[in-house]
């Protein structure tokens, strides 16, 4: 078993995580996208939706690079990172993306955001997987003596973005989705998350 085997029911039963769906009050300020991001998305959207790999390369990655830029490069992006925490309960496998509060390094440290690309363009299919990876990230941080009390997550189709947070074994799934047509809101949420770890 691995992260991809988790759905919400399995997360609740096997990881003993309470899943709550409600609006998360992000209190963010929209951030205008840079010219390079707009051009990248305009070009990328023509080719992005033929496969998951194409979505990752042409839509998701440019947005994450823009988010990294907003953080003034205090956030490191790990793509396809293996996060093997506890194989006995299925907390093993690759994560599509992990954002880490660390200086550039080939070694994963301090994961704070887990991002999963929705399989078959269906966000609901990715929620359980994302929560399992967030839970594993929390364990990873605790073992590494990083005292982060909250882990954030996101499931995206490229066009739609749904954010989550995990604290004290309660996973909150934001009932509001953000759309690429309002990219300034997606960037604003990322900045709010990054600012949380600055405090």
N, C-alpha and C positions, 0 to 999 in steps of 0.2 A: 504494500500500500504506500502511496505517496500523496503529496499535496493535491494532485489532480483527482484523487478519489474522494475528496471531501465535498459534501454539499452542506447546506445549513443544518439539516437534521443530524448529520453525522458529527458536525462540529459541536452541536448542543449535547448529543448523547455521549460521544467518546472523549471530547476535550472538556466537557462540563462548562462550556461557555454559554452565557445567556445572550441571545441575539435580539436586539431591539431595533425596530425601524421607526425613526422619527426624524424630524428636521433638526439638523445641527446648525446652531447659530454661529456662523463663522465670523461675522463682524469684519468682513474684509473690505478693502478698497480695491475697486477694479484697476487693473494695470494694463495700460495700452500696450499692445504687442509691438515689437520692433519691426522695422521694415523688412529685415532679413527673414523674420519668422513668417510674416504674411506672404512673402514671395515663396518661401519654402513650402508652405501649406498649399498655396495656389497651384504650384507645380506638382506637389505630391498627391493631391486629391485626385488628379487625373489617373493615377496608377495605383492608389493605395488600397482600394477595396476589392482587389482580385484574390487576396489571400491574407492570412494573419501575419505572415512575414512582411508582406508589403505594407500593411497597416503600421506595423512596428517601425519600419524603416522610414516611411514617408510622412507619417502623421504623429505617432507617439513620440519618437525620438526627438524631432525638432521642438516639440512642446516641452519635453523634459530638459533639453539643452537651454531653452529660454528660461525655464524655472531655475536652473542652475545659475544662469547669468544674473537673475534677480537676487539670488543668495550671495552674490559677489564671490562665487566659486567656493563657498564654504560647504557646499553639498557635493558629494561625489556620486556619480551614477554607475551602478553595476548592472550589466545586462547579461541575462542567462547565468546568473550566479547560483552555484550550488549552495544550499543551506540545509545541511544535514545536522539535525539537532537530536532527534530521537526516533530511530527507525522502527522501534517496537510499537509506536503508536502512529506511525505514518508521517511523522514530521521530517520528511526527507525529499530531496529532489531539487529541481531548478526553479528559480523565480524569474519571471519575465524581466522585471526590473526591481532593484532595491535602491533607494536613495539613502545615503549614509552621511551622518554629520562627521566628516573626517577630511583631512587633507588628501590630495590625490595619492593613492597607494594601490598596489595590486591586491592587497589583502583586505577583506571586508571587516569593517569595524563600525560599531554604533549604528545599526540600521534604525531608521526612524520612519520611513515610508516604504510600503510594499505596493507595487503596482502590477496588476494582472490584466492581460488582454483577454477580453471576453471571447470564449470559444464559440464558434459558429455565430458570431455577431450577436450573442445573447448575454447581456450583463448578468442576469440571474444565475447563469451557469458558472460564473466566475466568483460569486460572492463567498461560497463556502471555502473554495481554494484560497482566496485572499485572506479570510479570517484565520485559516490554519497557518498561513505563512506569517501573519502578524503575530499570532501566538508564539510561533517558533522564534520570531525575531525578539520578542520579549524575553524568552528563555535565554537566547543567545546573549542579549545585553546583560542579563543578570549574571550569567556565568563570566562575562567579561568585566564585571563590576562597573558597568555603565548604569547609572541610577536614573534611567528614563522611565517615568511612570506611565507614559502613554505612547502607543504606537498608532500610526495612521496608515490607511490603506486606500487604494483606489482601484476600481475595475472600469475598464474603458473599452469601447468599441472603436475608438478613434474619433468618432463623431459625438458619442455620449460619454460623460464621465460621472461616476458615482463614487463619492468619498465615504470612508468609514473611519472609526476610531475604536481602539481597544484599550480599556482601562479596568483593572481589577476583575478580570474575567467577564467583563460585559462588553460585547461588541455592538456598537451603535452604527447602523447603516443609515446614511442620510436619505431621507425620503425625497429630497430634491436632487434632480440630476442637472448637470451643467452640460452645455452644448458647445461644440466647436465654433458655431456661429457667434457665440459670445465668449471668445477666447480670453477676453480681458477678465472675466469672472474666474475662469479656471486658473489663470496666473495669480489672481488675487488670493484664491484659496491656498495655493501653494505657498505664497509669501506668508500668509497667516500661520501656516504650519511651521515654516522655517523660523518665524519669529517666536513661536512657542518655545523652541529649544534655545533661542538666544536668552530668554528670560530665565 
